[in-house]
Amino acid sequence: MKKEILPGVLHEVSKDIEEALKADTDILDKWNKLTPIQRNEWICWVTIVKKSETRAEHIQRMIQEINEGKRQPCCWPGCPHRRPSAQKWFKKVEI
């Protein structure tokens, strides 16, 4: 049975995040129990970095912290794409 991976508010789940979530049914259940805004924060936090190595580290940390019960990235000011005043600093999100 294939489980659905729920998206964020503005961001869709990228392929690399999707693969990490599909690798563990427990983490997928925890992911789907997050609110859309919480999922959005994780997706943005992972996808906003420029280096692929950093992105891979963010995915690892996301999986670990969701398993620990954390609902959003620590020390993250929040998705800038949701704030109109910050949008001018970011290109359209490509996932």
trRosetta pair geometry for C-beta under 8 A, 3 or more apart (Angstrom, degrees):
i j d omega theta_ij theta_ji phi_ij phi_ji
3 22 7.9 172 59 -116 99 75
3 25 7.1 120 -2 -133 151 86
3 28 5.6 99 98 146 145 141
3 32 7.6 -102 165 -42 117 148
4 32 7.3 97 89 -109 80 131
5 13 5.2 -64 129 34 124 167
5 18 5.7 174 52 -125 171 84
5 21 5.5 102 -120 102 126 148
5 22 7.3 -68 -61 -60 130 86
5 28 6.7 -84 -98 -144 85 100
5 31 6.9 -11 -146 114 82 138
5 32 7.3 -121 -134 -74 40 96
6 13 8.0 103 89 -34 30 127
6 31 7.1 173 45 131 91 90
6 32 5.0 113 5 -124 118 74
6 34 8.0 -173 79 62 124 84
6 36 7.2 -103 152 -96 116 75
6 39 6.2 -118 105 -81 95 171
7 11 6.8 -163 -176 99 94 52
7 12 5.0 -45 -126 -121 126 53
7 13 5.8 -130 -106 -19 68 84
7 36 7.2 23 97 -140 64 93
7 39 6.7 144 146 122 27 136
7 40 7.9 46 149 -78 69 76
7 43 7.7 9 -164 -49 66 160
8 11 4.2 22 52 57 129 84
8 12 7.5 -128 32 -68 82 17
8 13 7.7 132 -11 -60 84 68
8 36 5.8 117 -161 -179 39 69
8 37 7.3 69 -162 -120 86 18
8 39 4.3 -154 -88 105 73 87
8 40 2.8 128 -174 -83 122 65
8 41 7.4 170 -132 1 132 41
8 42 7.5 -167 -79 51 124 77
8 43 4.7 -124 -22 22 138 136
8 44 7.2 -160 143 -26 175 90
8 79 7.9 140 163 -70 146 159
9 36 4.9 102 -65 139 73 107
9 37 5.5 21 -31 -90 127 59
9 39 7.9 142 -16 70 65 88
9 40 4.3 -26 21 -62 84 151
9 79 8.0 177 54 57 112 160
9 82 6.9 42 89 -96 134 120
10 40 5.8 78 31 -143 76 125
10 44 7.7 42 70 -68 110 116
10 79 6.8 166 41 152 128 149
10 81 5.3 -164 111 114 160 124
10 82 6.2 -153 -18 -75 138 81
10 93 7.1 98 138 30 107 151
11 40 5.4 133 30 -138 100 72
11 43 4.0 -179 108 111 139 137
11 44 5.7 -167 -28 -60 152 76
11 47 6.9 175 -150 30 141 145
11 79 7.5 -140 -17 -132 121 143
11 81 7.4 104 -52 63 98 152
11 93 6.2 -80 -102 143 90 156
11 95 6.4 121 -161 -60 85 145
12 43 7.6 168 82 -161 21 154
12 95 5.2 -180 65 79 92 153
13 17 5.0 -125 -167 91 85 120
13 18 5.0 110 134 -67 115 88
13 21 7.2 -42 -165 10 143 146
13 39 7.9 -54 -73 173 98 115
13 43 6.3 -112 -100 -105 53 123
13 95 7.8 135 98 170 14 143
14 17 4.9 89 57 13 79 103
14 18 6.7 -139 97 -9 38 92
14 43 7.1 143 -5 -152 90 95
14 46 7.3 -142 30 106 127 122
14 47 5.9 142 -28 -87 140 120
14 95 4.7 -127 -85 -167 87 97
15 18 5.4 -55 -144 37 30 117
15 19 6.4 34 157 -22 65 103
16 19 5.8 -47 -148 31 32 112
16 20 6.7 32 153 -17 61 104
16 46 7.9 -159 90 157 111 131
16 55 7.0 60 95 143 159 117
16 56 7.6 -94 179 -94 140 67
16 59 6.1 -96 138 -80 106 153
17 20 5.7 -57 -153 37 35 111
17 21 6.3 30 153 -17 68 108
17 42 7.9 127 -141 130 137 103
17 43 6.5 -40 -59 -114 175 78
17 46 6.0 117 -77 94 117 163
17 47 7.9 -58 -32 -54 128 99
17 59 6.2 -148 -97 -118 65 108
17 62 7.6 -28 -128 89 99 157
18 21 5.8 -59 -146 39 29 108
18 22 6.1 25 158 -17 66 111
19 22 5.9 -58 -142 39 28 108
19 23 6.5 39 155 -35 61 103
20 23 5.8 -49 -155 18 30 118
20 24 7.9 -19 164 17 57 100
20 27 7.6 -70 141 114 80 149
20 59 5.1 -168 -51 177 161 116
20 62 7.5 80 120 79 152 113
20 63 5.6 -118 168 -66 120 126
21 24 7.3 -92 -165 51 30 77
21 27 6.0 -137 -136 111 58 105
21 28 4.9 101 170 -93 89 81
21 31 5.4 -18 -133 -12 123 165
21 63 8.0 -156 -81 -99 54 97
22 28 6.6 59 -92 -77 34 131
23 27 7.7 8 72 46 76 131
24 27 4.1 57 91 14 115 109
24 28 6.6 172 92 -14 60 85
24 63 7.3 100 33 -155 141 118
25 28 5.4 -54 -146 37 36 116
25 29 6.4 41 154 -22 67 101
26 29 5.8 -52 -153 33 31 111
26 30 6.6 28 151 -15 64 106
26 67 7.4 58 117 -115 114 91
27 30 5.5 -53 -148 39 36 111
27 31 6.1 44 150 -26 67 104
27 63 5.7 -12 -137 -146 152 86
27 66 6.0 86 -148 98 89 125
27 67 6.2 -45 -95 -70 95 89
28 31 5.4 -48 -145 33 32 117
28 32 6.4 27 157 -15 64 106
29 32 6.0 -59 -147 39 28 107
29 33 6.5 27 153 -20 63 109
30 33 5.7 -60 -151 35 32 112
30 34 7.2 46 149 -34 62 92
30 66 5.1 137 118 160 131 104
30 67 7.0 170 27 -88 169 42
31 34 6.0 -45 -165 10 36 113
31 39 6.7 78 -176 -109 80 105
31 66 6.4 13 -73 -170 72 155
34 38 4.0 -123 180 92 108 124
34 39 4.9 137 97 -54 123 81
34 42 7.5 22 140 -4 171 132
34 66 7.6 -67 -52 -131 129 113
34 71 5.9 155 -124 -153 99 83
35 38 4.6 96 51 5 78 103
35 39 7.1 -144 91 -3 40 85
35 71 7.9 41 17 -179 89 120
36 39 5.7 -54 -146 39 33 111
36 40 6.2 40 152 -25 65 106
37 40 5.3 -51 -148 34 33 118
37 41 6.6 38 152 -24 64 99
38 41 5.7 -48 -152 28 34 113
38 42 6.9 31 152 -14 63 101
38 71 4.9 -59 -142 166 140 90
38 72 5.1 -115 -140 -70 81 93
39 42 5.9 -55 -154 37 36 109
39 43 6.3 33 152 -18 69 107
40 43 5.8 -56 -145 38 30 110
40 44 6.1 27 159 -16 66 110
40 79 5.7 -53 140 -34 101 156
40 82 7.4 76 142 -54 142 127
41 44 6.0 -57 -144 40 27 109
41 45 6.1 30 156 -23 63 111
41 72 4.5 6 95 -143 150 106
41 73 6.0 -148 146 13 103 92
41 76 6.4 126 -178 107 106 141
41 78 6.4 -63 -115 -134 107 58
41 79 5.7 -124 -102 -35 57 100
42 45 5.7 -57 -145 36 28 113
42 46 6.4 22 158 -15 64 107
42 62 5.3 102 -160 -142 110 123
42 66 7.5 23 -109 -65 150 119
42 72 6.8 -131 -53 -132 79 55
42 73 6.3 146 -100 -38 57 95
43 46 6.1 -62 -152 38 28 106
43 47 6.0 2 163 -1 67 118
43 95 7.8 -10 178 -110 117 139
44 47 6.2 -69 -134 48 26 96
44 48 5.6 32 170 -35 67 114
44 79 4.0 138 2 -110 174 99
44 80 7.7 169 180 24 137 64
44 81 6.4 -150 -117 16 130 116
44 93 7.8 -68 -112 -116 82 144
45 48 6.5 -45 -130 21 17 112
45 58 6.2 -170 130 -167 85 128
45 62 7.3 150 88 -84 119 114
45 73 4.2 136 -109 -29 167 156
45 76 5.3 -45 -100 -121 122 151
45 79 7.9 -90 -42 -79 69 77
46 49 7.3 -67 178 15 31 105
46 55 6.1 75 178 -153 75 77
46 58 4.4 168 -117 120 67 126
46 59 5.7 68 -136 -71 128 70
46 62 6.0 -28 -69 -40 118 147
47 55 7.2 44 -104 -129 35 113
47 93 7.0 68 119 -158 136 107
47 95 6.3 -38 -131 -105 155 91
48 80 7.9 99 -119 25 145 106
48 90 7.9 -55 -131 -126 102 128
49 54 4.3 -128 164 109 146 122
49 55 5.2 -169 74 -70 116 73
49 58 6.1 172 2 -23 141 144
50 54 7.2 44 56 46 54 135
51 54 4.3 86 69 7 99 104
51 55 6.8 -163 95 -9 52 85
52 55 5.4 -52 -147 36 36 116
52 56 6.4 40 153 -21 66 102
53 56 5.8 -52 -151 34 31 111
53 57 6.6 32 149 -17 63 105
54 57 5.5 -54 -151 37 35 113
54 58 6.3 38 150 -22 66 104
55 58 5.6 -51 -149 34 32 113
55 59 6.6 34 152 -20 64 101
56 59 5.7 -50 -150 32 33 112
56 60 6.6 35 151 -18 64 103
57 60 5.7 -53 -150 36 33 113
57 61 6.2 29 154 -15 67 108
58 61 5.7 -56 -144 41 31 109
58 62 6.1 39 153 -27 65 105
59 62 5.5 -50 -146 32 30 116
59 63 6.5 31 156 -18 63 103
60 63 6.0 -57 -154 34 29 109
60 64 6.4 25 152 -15 65 110
61 64 5.6 -56 -146 40 33 113
61 65 5.9 25 160 -14 69 111
62 65 6.1 -61 -141 42 24 103
62 66 6.2 22 161 -17 63 109
62 73 7.3 -45 -99 -84 83 94
63 66 6.1 -56 -144 37 25 107
63 67 6.4 27 155 -19 61 109
64 67 5.8 -62 -155 36 27 113
64 68 6.5 22 150 -16 64 109
65 68 5.3 -53 -146 38 37 112
65 70 4.0 -40 168 48 96 133
65 73 7.4 94 87 -110 162 51
65 74 7.2 -143 -134 -13 149 101
66 69 7.8 86 -177 -46 31 9
66 70 6.4 -85 -81 64 34 76
66 71 7.9 78 -118 -101 70 31
70 73 7.9 74 142 -96 128 22
70 74 6.8 -57 -156 -46 147 93
72 76 6.8 -125 150 57 96 124
73 76 3.8 56 92 -14 112 142
77 80 7.7 39 92 -65 108 86
78 82 7.1 -73 151 48 106 122
78 83 7.6 87 106 -29 115 117
79 82 4.8 73 92 -3 105 106
79 83 7.9 161 102 -5 64 84
80 83 5.8 -63 -157 39 51 105
80 86 3.9 -111 -167 133 97 139
80 87 7.2 170 143 -74 85 45
80 89 6.8 -53 156 68 146 113
80 90 5.8 139 99 -26 120 139
81 86 7.6 -89 -60 96 22 107
81 87 6.4 72 -136 -104 47 85
81 90 6.2 -88 -82 85 80 154
81 93 5.9 -9 -102 -38 154 128
83 86 4.2 54 83 17 110 109
83 87 6.9 -165 89 -34 57 79
84 87 5.6 -39 -148 3 35 121
85 88 7.7 -47 176 10 35 103
86 89 5.7 -53 -176 31 64 113
86 90 7.0 33 140 -2 83 111
87 90 6.1 -78 -152 47 43 97
90 93 7.3 8 150 -61 122 79
91 94 7.7 -20 117 -9 110 98
